[in-house]
Amino acid sequence: MTSPEPPAVARRRVRLALRAAREARGFTQQHVADELDWSLSKVNRIEKGDVTVSKTDLLALLELFGVDDDDLIDELVRSSRSSRQRGWWDEPRYREHLTPPMLQLLQFETEATAIRIFQPTVVNGPFQTRAYAQAVLDFWKPELSPLVREARLETRLRRGEQLLGRTDPPDIFFIFDESVLHRPVGGVEVMAEQLRHLLVIMRRPNVHVRVVPFAKGALVAMLGPFLICDFGDEENAVLYRESLLLDEVVHAGEALMRHRGYFEHLWQESLGETASASLIAARADQMMPEPDRYTSG
């Protein structure tokens, strides 16, 4: 027996299948609502993945759409059940202090086949050391309570373990601006440790990191951080983006495709992986030469 899918992944599978079945019959959402005596908002929330769908409602929809493939019906019923399961992210110490989009992202990352990350200002969350992550989160002391910051710190570290420790790890493509190397978050010792930690991660065959040099940074200045999770092909993906204390998950559409284009453009404008690693290593040594790091006390 296979393990249940993460809830957000299962919910996404169900909503995409239902939307495809509805469109195959040429039905509008309003038609579905009228036929089942539901509100239009209920149909819309199910198809957007904002809510889980009960087995009763799922079977009613599949019957209306004329879906009679028993294997497909059983698969969707299992996914519907999985969408209501709980994972470590549902523990109160995490759930109560994380945003709904971040809770979804944690689940999507467990199933993604490829993840593309763009971060113009800091090393991205899953690649952060504890000291670096603590320094980043301490910036938000005026807005976030100690409990929230602690929960987000532990989530960040656990997210890194989950992402890098998968038995079937995704291909990870990470781009950041050269300015990150000159921003000693937490001080030079913390930053040097962070850069060396990143270099260790970069040795993994599925991790690909590139630096956008200052000379190519025009687009960087106009973009906020974002992440794209792919699930087998480009049409099956989600976009996660954040700005200050706001974040969101975008499931499809123009915004996702536009950000995919941004990423591909930046990837081509960046230094190659070998050159990026050399630049990172050189900057770490400038901040704190390797021998001094171990003899400074």
VEXPA-893473 format. One line per 10 residues: number of its first residue (from 0); their letters; for each residue x, y, z of N, C-alpha, C, O. Coordinates in steps of 0.1 Angstrom, whole numbers. Each point is the difference from the previous one (the first is absolute). Layout:
residues N
NUM> a> X,Y,Z,X,Y,Z,X,Y,Z,X,Y,Z ~ ...
This chain:
residues 297
0> mtspeppava> 8,-12,0,-8,12,0,9,12,0,9,1,8 ~ -12,9,-17,8,12,0,-5,10,10,-11,-1,5 ~ 20,10,-1,-3,10,10,-10,10,-6,1,3,-12 ~ -10,3,21,-9,10,-5,8,12,-5,11,3,4 ~ -17,3,-14,6,13,-5,-1,11,10,-8,-1,9 ~ 18,10,-9,-2,12,8,-14,7,-3,-4,0,-12 ~ -3,5,22,-13,6,-2,-1,10,-12,-9,-1,-8 ~ 18,10,8,-1,10,-11,2,-6,-14,-7,5,-9 ~ 16,-15,8,2,-6,-13,-13,-8,-4,-4,0,-11 ~ -1,-7,21,-12,-8,-3,-12,9,-4,-7,-3,-9
10> rrrvrlalra> 6,14,16,-11,9,-3,2,6,-14,-10,2,-7 ~ 22,1,4,3,5,-14,-4,-10,-11,-6,3,-10 ~ 10,-16,13,-3,-11,-10,-16,0,-2,-4,-2,-11 ~ -3,2,22,-15,-1,-1,-6,12,-8,-8,-2,-9 ~ 13,14,13,-6,12,-7,3,0,-14,-9,4,-8 ~ 21,-8,4,4,1,-15,-8,-11,-7,-5,3,-11 ~ 3,-15,17,-8,-10,-7,-15,4,-1,-6,-2,-11 ~ 1,9,21,-14,4,-1,-2,11,-10,-10,0,-8 ~ 19,9,7,-1,11,-10,1,-5,-14,-7,4,-9 ~ 17,-14,7,1,-6,-13,-12,-7,-4,-4,0,-12
20> areargftqq> -2,-8,21,-13,-7,-3,-11,9,-3,-8,-2,-9 ~ 7,13,16,-11,10,-2,2,6,-14,-10,1,-8 ~ 22,3,5,3,7,-13,-2,-10,-12,-4,4,-11 ~ 7,-17,14,-2,-10,-11,-15,-1,-4,-3,-3,-11 ~ -6,5,21,-14,0,-3,-6,13,-5,-11,1,-3 ~ 20,10,4,-5,13,-5,-9,7,10,-7,9,-3 ~ 8,-13,16,-8,6,10,7,12,6,12,1,1 ~ -20,9,3,5,12,7,-1,-4,15,-7,-9,4 ~ 14,17,4,-1,-2,15,-14,3,4,-6,-6,9 ~ -1,16,-15,-13,3,3,-10,-11,-3,-9,-3,8
30> hvadeldwsl> 11,-4,-19,-8,-12,-3,2,-11,10,-10,-6,4 ~ 22,4,1,2,-10,10,-7,4,13,-7,-9,6 ~ 8,21,-2,-7,5,12,-15,-2,-1,-6,-4,10 ~ 1,7,-22,-15,-1,-1,-4,-15,0,-10,-3,6 ~ 18,-5,-12,-4,-14,-1,0,-7,14,-8,-9,3 ~ 18,13,5,2,-6,13,-6,8,12,1,-4,11 ~ -8,15,-15,-6,8,10,10,6,10,-2,0,12 ~ 14,3,-17,10,6,8,2,15,-3,-6,5,-10 ~ 13,2,18,4,14,-4,11,0,-10,8,-10,0 ~ -7,20,-8,11,1,-9,13,1,7,10,-5,-5
40> skvnriekgd> -10,12,16,13,1,8,5,-13,5,12,-2,0 ~ -21,-8,3,5,-13,4,7,-7,-11,11,-6,2 ~ -17,7,-14,7,-7,-12,13,7,-2,10,-7,-3 ~ -10,20,3,13,8,-2,10,-4,10,12,-1,-3 ~ -15,0,16,9,-3,10,6,-14,-1,12,-2,2 ~ -20,-7,-6,5,-14,-3,10,0,-11,10,-6,1 ~ -13,13,-12,9,0,-12,12,8,3,11,-3,-6 ~ -11,12,15,12,8,3,8,-7,10,12,4,3 ~ -17,-14,4,7,-7,10,0,7,13,8,-3,9 ~ -17,12,-7,-1,7,13,-6,-8,11,2,2,12
50> vtvsktdlla> -10,-13,-16,-6,-8,10,1,-15,-5,3,-3,-11 ~ -4,-6,21,0,-14,-4,-14,-4,-4,-9,8,2 ~ 8,-19,-9,-13,-4,-5,-3,-14,6,8,-9,0 ~ -20,8,6,-4,-12,6,-2,-11,-10,-2,3,-12 ~ 2,-16,16,-2,-11,-9,-14,1,-6,-1,-3,-12 ~ -9,7,19,-14,1,-5,0,11,-12,-6,-3,-10 ~ 12,14,13,0,11,-10,9,-4,-12,-4,3,-12 ~ 15,-10,14,8,-5,-11,-7,-9,-9,0,1,-12 ~ -7,-11,18,-7,-10,-8,-12,7,-8,-3,-4,-11 ~ -3,14,17,-11,7,-7,6,8,-12,-6,0,-10
60> llelfgvddd> 17,6,12,7,7,-11,4,-10,-12,-3,3,-11 ~ 9,-14,15,4,-9,-10,-12,-6,-7,1,-3,-13 ~ -12,0,20,-12,-5,-7,-5,10,-10,-4,-3,-11 ~ 3,16,15,-5,11,-8,9,1,-13,-5,3,-11 ~ 18,-5,13,9,1,-12,1,-12,-8,7,-1,-10 ~ -14,-10,14,0,-12,-8,13,-8,1,3,-8,-8 ~ 4,10,19,12,-8,3,-3,-14,5,-6,-1,11 ~ 9,-9,-19,-4,-14,4,12,-9,1,-2,-13,1 ~ 14,18,-2,12,-8,2,2,-3,14,4,8,8 ~ -6,-21,-4,1,-4,14,14,3,6,1,4,12
70> dlidelvrss> 9,-7,-20,14,2,6,2,15,2,6,4,11 ~ -10,5,-20,1,14,2,-8,5,12,5,8,8 ~ -17,-13,-7,-9,4,12,7,-4,13,0,7,9 ~ 5,-20,-8,6,-4,12,13,8,3,2,4,12 ~ 5,0,-22,12,8,2,-4,14,6,7,5,9 ~ -17,1,-15,-4,13,5,-6,-1,14,2,10,8 ~ -9,-20,-5,-5,-2,13,11,-1,10,0,6,11 ~ 11,-14,-14,11,-1,8,7,14,2,4,4,11 ~ -3,3,-22,7,14,1,-9,9,8,5,8,8 ~ -18,-9,-9,-9,8,8,2,-3,15,0,10,8
80> rssrqrgwwd> 2,-22,-5,2,-4,14,14,5,5,1,5,11 ~ 9,-6,-20,13,5,4,0,15,2,8,5,8 ~ -16,2,-15,-1,15,1,-4,4,14,2,12,3 ~ -8,-21,4,-4,3,14,9,-5,11,-2,1,11 ~ 13,-8,-16,10,-5,10,9,11,5,0,12,-5 ~ 7,-15,16,8,10,7,15,-4,-1,3,-12,1 ~ 6,21,-2,14,-2,0,7,7,11,-7,6,8 ~ 20,-6,-7,7,7,11,-3,15,0,1,6,10 ~ -4,-1,-22,-3,15,-1,-13,3,7,-2,12,2 ~ -6,-22,1,-13,3,7,1,0,15,-10,2,7
90> epryrehltp> 22,-5,-2,2,1,14,-2,15,4,4,9,-7 ~ -12,-7,18,-3,14,4,12,10,0,-1,11,-4 ~ 13,-16,9,11,8,1,5,6,-14,7,10,-1 ~ -11,-17,-10,3,4,-13,-12,7,-6,1,12,-5 ~ -12,-19,4,-12,5,-7,-5,14,5,-4,8,-8 ~ 5,-6,21,-5,12,5,9,12,-3,-5,12,2 ~ 17,-14,-6,9,11,-3,5,1,-14,9,8,-3 ~ -14,-16,-6,3,1,-14,-11,4,-8,-12,-2,4 ~ 15,9,-16,-11,4,-8,-6,-12,-8,7,-10,-2 ~ -20,11,-2,-5,-11,-8,8,-3,-13,1,-12,-3
100> pmlqllqfet> 4,22,-4,8,-3,-12,13,-8,4,4,-9,-8 ~ 2,12,19,12,-7,4,-3,-14,4,7,-9,-4 ~ -19,6,10,-4,-13,3,-2,-8,-12,3,-12,-1 ~ -8,18,-10,-2,-7,-12,13,-3,-7,3,-11,-5 ~ 6,21,6,13,-2,-7,8,-11,6,6,-8,-7 ~ -6,6,21,6,-11,6,-4,-13,-5,8,-9,-2 ~ -21,8,-1,-5,-13,-6,3,-1,-15,4,-12,-4 ~ -5,22,-3,4,-1,-14,14,-4,-2,3,-7,-10 ~ 6,12,18,14,-3,-1,3,-15,2,10,-5,-5 ~ -19,-2,12,2,-15,2,-2,-8,-12,4,-11,-1
110> eatairifqp> -11,17,-9,-4,-7,-12,6,5,-13,-1,-6,-11 ~ 7,18,12,5,7,-12,12,-8,-7,8,-6,7 ~ -8,6,-20,11,-7,-7,11,10,-3,11,-4,-3 ~ -15,17,2,10,11,-2,-4,12,8,-12,3,0 ~ 21,4,5,-3,13,8,10,11,-5,12,-2,0 ~ -18,13,-4,8,11,-5,-2,12,10,-12,3,3 ~ 23,2,3,-1,10,10,8,12,-4,11,-1,-5 ~ -17,13,6,7,12,-2,-1,8,12,-11,3,6 ~ 22,2,-1,1,8,12,10,11,-2,12,-3,0 ~ -16,16,0,9,11,-3,8,5,12,9,8,-2
120> tvvngpfqtr> -14,-11,14,6,7,11,7,-8,11,9,4,6 ~ -13,-17,-4,6,-9,10,1,-14,-6,-6,-3,-10 ~ 14,-5,17,0,-14,-3,-14,-6,3,-5,4,10 ~ 0,-12,-19,-14,-5,2,-1,-9,12,9,-7,4 ~ -21,7,2,-4,-7,12,6,-14,2,7,-3,9 ~ -10,-7,-19,4,-14,2,15,-1,1,5,-10,5 ~ 3,20,-10,14,-1,0,7,7,11,12,1,1 ~ -20,5,8,6,8,11,5,-8,11,-6,-10,4 ~ 17,14,3,4,-5,12,-9,5,11,-7,10,-2 ~ 8,-16,14,-8,5,11,3,14,4,-8,9,2
130> ayaqavldfw> 21,-6,-2,5,14,4,-5,10,-10,-4,11,4 ~ 5,-14,-17,-4,9,-10,-15,2,0,-4,12,-1 ~ -3,-23,2,-15,1,1,-4,9,12,-10,8,-1 ~ 16,-10,12,-3,7,12,2,15,-2,-8,8,4 ~ 19,-4,-11,3,14,-2,-10,6,-10,-4,11,2 ~ 0,-19,-12,-11,5,-9,-13,2,7,-6,11,-1 ~ 2,-20,9,-13,1,7,1,11,11,-11,6,3 ~ 22,-4,3,1,11,10,-3,13,-6,-3,10,8 ~ 5,-8,-21,-4,13,-6,-14,3,2,-4,12,0 ~ -5,-22,2,-14,2,1,-5,1,14,-12,-2,3
140> kpelsplvre> 21,4,7,-4,1,14,-11,10,2,-9,-3,8 ~ 8,15,-15,-11,9,3,-14,-6,-5,-10,4,6 ~ 10,-13,-15,-12,-5,-6,-4,-14,5,-12,-3,1 ~ 22,-5,2,-2,-14,3,4,-3,15,11,4,4 ~ -20,-11,3,3,-3,14,11,-10,1,3,-7,-10 ~ 3,5,22,11,-11,1,-6,-13,-3,7,-8,-6 ~ -19,5,9,-6,-13,-3,-1,-3,-15,3,-11,-5 ~ -7,22,-2,-2,-2,-15,14,-1,-6,2,-9,-9 ~ 8,17,14,13,-1,-6,6,-14,3,7,-6,-9 ~ -9,1,21,6,-14,3,-7,-10,-9,7,-9,-5
150> arletrlrrg> -20,10,3,-7,-10,-8,5,0,-14,2,-10,-7 ~ 0,22,2,5,2,-14,14,-5,-2,4,-5,-10 ~ 4,7,21,14,-4,-1,0,-16,-1,7,-5,-8 ~ -14,-1,17,0,-15,0,-6,-5,-13,4,-10,-5 ~ -14,17,0,-6,-4,-13,10,1,-11,1,-9,-9 ~ 6,20,9,10,2,-11,11,-11,0,4,-5,-10 ~ 1,1,22,10,-10,1,-6,-14,-4,6,-8,-7 ~ -18,5,12,-7,-12,-4,-3,-1,-14,1,-11,-7 ~ -5,22,1,-2,1,-14,12,-4,-8,-1,-7,-10 ~ 13,12,14,12,-3,-7,3,-15,1,4,-6,-10
160> eqllgrtdpp> -6,0,22,2,-14,2,-9,-8,-9,4,-10,-6 ~ -17,14,5,-10,-7,-8,4,1,-15,-1,-11,-7 ~ 5,22,3,2,2,-14,13,-7,-5,0,-6,-10 ~ 11,7,18,13,-5,-4,1,-15,4,9,-7,-5 ~ -18,2,14,1,-13,5,-9,-10,-7,-1,-12,4 ~ -7,17,-14,-9,-9,-7,7,-12,-6,12,2,-5 ~ -18,-14,4,6,-11,-6,0,2,-15,8,-6,-8 ~ -17,14,3,-1,3,-15,0,15,-1,-10,6,-4 ~ 22,0,7,1,15,0,-3,6,-13,3,-5,-11 ~ -10,17,11,-2,7,-12,12,7,-5,10,2,8
170> diffifdesv> -10,2,-21,11,8,-5,-3,14,5,-11,6,-1 ~ 21,0,8,-2,14,6,9,10,-8,12,-2,-1 ~ -18,12,-4,7,11,-7,-2,12,8,-11,5,2 ~ 22,1,3,0,11,9,8,12,-6,12,-2,-3 ~ -18,13,2,7,12,-5,-1,11,11,-11,2,5 ~ 22,4,-3,0,12,9,9,11,-5,9,-3,-8 ~ -11,15,12,7,11,-5,14,1,7,1,-4,12 ~ 9,9,-19,14,1,6,0,9,13,8,-2,8 ~ -18,11,-7,0,8,12,-2,-8,13,5,5,10 ~ -11,-17,-12,-1,-8,12,13,-3,7,1,-1,12
180> lhrpvggvev> 9,-1,-21,14,-3,5,6,11,8,10,-2,7 ~ -15,14,-9,6,12,6,-9,5,11,2,11,5 ~ -11,-19,-1,-10,4,11,3,-10,12,-7,-10,0 ~ 15,14,9,4,-9,11,-11,-2,11,2,5,11 ~ -12,-12,-15,-11,-2,9,5,-7,13,6,-11,-1 ~ -8,17,13,4,-7,12,15,3,3,5,-5,10 ~ 2,12,-19,14,2,3,9,-9,-10,-5,-9,-6 ~ 18,12,6,8,-6,-10,2,-15,3,1,-8,-9 ~ -1,4,22,2,-14,3,-12,-8,-4,1,-11,-5 ~ -13,16,8,-12,-7,-3,-1,-1,-15,-4,-10,-6
190> maeqlrhllv> 7,21,-1,-1,0,-15,10,-9,-6,-4,-7,-10 ~ 16,6,15,10,-9,-6,-4,-14,2,1,-8,-9 ~ -7,5,21,-5,-14,2,-11,-3,-10,-1,-11,-5 ~ -8,21,3,-11,-2,-9,5,-3,-14,-6,-9,-7 ~ 15,16,2,5,-2,-13,7,-13,-2,-2,-7,-10 ~ 9,3,20,7,-14,-1,-11,-11,1,2,-10,-6 ~ -12,12,14,-11,-9,0,-7,-2,-13,-3,-11,-5 ~ 1,23,-2,-6,0,-13,9,-8,-10,-5,-7,-9 ~ 18,9,10,10,-7,-9,-1,-15,2,1,-8,-10 ~ -3,3,22,-2,-14,3,-13,-5,-7,1,-11,-6
200> imrrpnvhvr> -11,18,7,-13,-4,-6,1,0,-15,-5,-9,-7 ~ 13,18,1,2,1,-14,7,-13,-6,0,-2,-12 ~ 7,-6,21,6,-12,-5,-10,-11,-4,4,-9,-7 ~ -16,11,12,-10,-10,-4,-3,0,-15,-1,11,-5 ~ -1,-22,-1,-2,0,-15,-13,6,-4,-2,4,-11 ~ -8,-3,20,-13,5,-3,-1,15,3,-11,6,-2 ~ 21,0,8,-1,14,4,9,9,-10,12,-3,-2 ~ -18,13,-3,6,8,-10,-1,15,4,-11,5,1 ~ 22,2,2,-1,13,5,8,10,-9,11,-3,-5 ~ -17,14,2,7,10,-8,-2,14,6,-10,3,7
210> vvpfakgalv> 20,5,-9,0,14,5,-2,10,-12,7,-1,-10 ~ -16,10,12,-2,11,-10,10,11,3,-1,6,11 ~ 11,-4,-20,10,10,3,-6,14,0,-10,3,-6 ~ 17,6,13,-5,14,0,-2,6,-14,-10,7,-2 ~ 18,-11,-7,-1,6,-14,-13,-5,-7,-4,6,-10 ~ -3,-16,15,-12,-5,-6,-12,1,8,-10,-7,-1 ~ 11,16,11,-10,0,10,-12,9,-2,-7,3,10 ~ 4,2,-22,-11,9,-2,-14,-6,4,-8,6,7 ~ 6,-18,-12,-13,-7,3,-1,-3,15,-11,0,6 ~ 22,-4,0,1,-3,15,-7,11,8,-7,-3,9
220> amlgpflicd> 11,15,-12,-5,12,8,-15,1,-1,-6,7,9 ~ -1,-13,-19,-14,2,-1,-8,-12,4,-13,1,0 ~ 19,-12,4,-7,-12,4,1,-3,14,11,2,7 ~ -21,-7,-1,0,-5,14,3,-15,-1,0,-6,-10 ~ 3,0,22,3,-15,0,-12,-8,-4,-12,3,3 ~ 14,-14,-10,-10,-9,-4,5,-14,-1,13,-2,-1 ~ -21,-8,0,3,-14,-1,-10,-7,-8,-12,2,1 ~ 16,-11,-10,-9,-8,-8,3,-15,2,11,-4,-1 ~ -22,-3,5,0,-14,2,-6,-7,-13,-11,3,-3 ~ 19,-11,-3,-5,-8,-12,-3,-14,5,6,-6,8
230> fgdeenavly> -17,1,-14,-4,-14,3,0,-9,-12,-11,-5,-4 ~ 22,4,-3,1,-9,-12,1,7,-13,6,-5,-9 ~ -13,17,8,1,7,-13,-4,15,3,-4,3,11 ~ 7,5,-21,-1,15,2,-15,4,2,-2,11,7 ~ -7,-19,-12,-14,4,2,-6,-4,14,-10,5,4 ~ 18,-13,3,-5,-5,13,10,6,10,10,-6,4 ~ -13,18,1,9,8,9,-8,10,8,-12,3,-2 ~ 19,1,13,-6,11,8,11,11,2,12,-4,0 ~ -16,16,2,9,11,3,-2,5,14,-12,2,4 ~ 23,0,3,-1,5,14,8,13,-1,12,0,-4
240> resllldevv> -18,11,9,8,13,0,-3,7,13,-11,-1,6 ~ 20,10,-2,-1,7,13,5,14,-2,9,3,-8 ~ -14,5,17,4,14,1,-2,5,14,-11,0,5 ~ 23,3,2,-1,4,14,-7,-11,7,5,-12,0 ~ -16,15,7,-7,-11,8,-12,-6,-7,-8,-7,6 ~ 7,10,-19,-11,-6,-8,5,-10,-9,11,1,-6 ~ -19,-12,4,4,-10,-9,-13,-7,-7,-11,2,6 ~ 13,-9,-17,-11,-6,-6,4,-11,-9,12,-1,-4 ~ -21,-9,1,2,-11,-9,-9,3,-12,-12,2,1 ~ 18,-3,-13,-7,2,-12,0,-13,-8,11,-6,-2
250> hagealmrhr> -23,0,-1,0,-13,-5,1,-1,-15,4,-11,-6 ~ -6,21,-2,0,-1,-14,-1,14,-6,-1,10,7 ~ 2,-9,-20,-3,13,-7,12,8,-4,11,-5,1 ~ -14,17,-5,10,9,-5,11,3,9,12,0,-4 ~ -15,2,17,10,4,10,11,-11,1,12,2,1 ~ -17,-15,-1,10,-11,1,9,-1,-12,12,-1,1 ~ -18,2,-13,8,0,-12,9,12,-1,11,-2,-5 ~ -15,13,9,8,12,0,12,-2,9,12,4,-4 ~ -14,-9,16,12,-2,9,9,-11,-5,12,0,2 ~ -18,-10,-9,9,-10,-6,9,6,-10,12,-3,-1
260> gyfehlwqes> -17,13,-7,8,7,-10,11,8,7,11,1,-5 ~ -15,6,16,10,8,8,11,-9,4,12,4,-1 ~ -15,-16,6,10,-9,5,9,-4,-11,13,0,2 ~ -18,-4,-13,8,-5,-11,10,11,-5,11,-2,-3 ~ -17,14,3,9,12,-4,11,2,9,12,2,-4 ~ -15,-2,17,11,2,10,10,-12,0,12,3,3 ~ -17,-15,-5,9,-11,-1,11,2,-11,11,-3,2 ~ -16,8,-13,9,2,-11,10,12,3,11,0,-5 ~ -16,10,12,8,11,3,10,-2,12,9,8,2 ~ -11,-19,5,9,-3,12,13,-6,-4,2,-4,-11
270> lgetasasli> 7,4,21,13,-7,-2,-3,-15,0,-10,-4,6 ~ 18,-4,-13,-1,-14,1,2,-6,14,4,8,9 ~ -8,-20,-8,1,-6,14,14,0,5,2,2,12 ~ 8,-6,-20,14,0,5,4,14,4,7,2,10 ~ -9,8,-19,4,13,3,-8,6,12,6,7,8 ~ -18,-11,-6,-8,5,12,6,-6,12,2,7,10 ~ 2,-20,-10,6,-6,12,13,6,4,3,2,11 ~ 5,2,-21,13,6,2,-2,14,6,7,4,9 ~ -17,3,-14,-3,13,6,-5,-1,14,5,8,9 ~ -13,-17,-6,-5,-2,14,11,-4,9,1,5,11
280> aaradqmmpe> 8,-14,-15,11,-4,8,10,11,3,5,2,11 ~ -3,6,-22,10,12,2,-6,10,10,7,5,8 ~ -20,-3,-9,-6,10,9,0,-6,15,3,8,9 ~ -5,-21,-7,1,-5,13,14,1,6,1,3,11 ~ 9,-5,-20,14,1,5,4,15,3,7,2,9 ~ -13,7,-17,2,14,3,-5,4,14,6,8,7 ~ -18,-14,-4,-6,4,13,7,-7,12,3,6,10 ~ 1,-19,-12,6,-7,10,8,-11,-6,-6,-11,-3 ~ 19,12,1,8,-11,-5,-2,-13,7,-2,0,13 ~ 2,-11,-20,-3,-13,6,8,-3,13,-6,-4,10
290> pdrytsg> 20,6,-10,7,-4,12,-4,9,12,-1,-6,11 ~ -2,19,-13,-4,8,11,-13,-4,6,-2,2,12 ~ -6,-8,-20,-13,-4,4,1,-10,11,-9,-1,9 ~ 19,-7,-9,1,-11,9,10,3,12,1,-8,9 ~ 6,19,-10,10,3,11,-4,13,7,8,5,8 ~ -19,1,-12,-3,13,6,-6,-1,14,-4,10,6 ~ 3,-22,-1,-5,-2,14,-12,-8,1,-5,-2,11
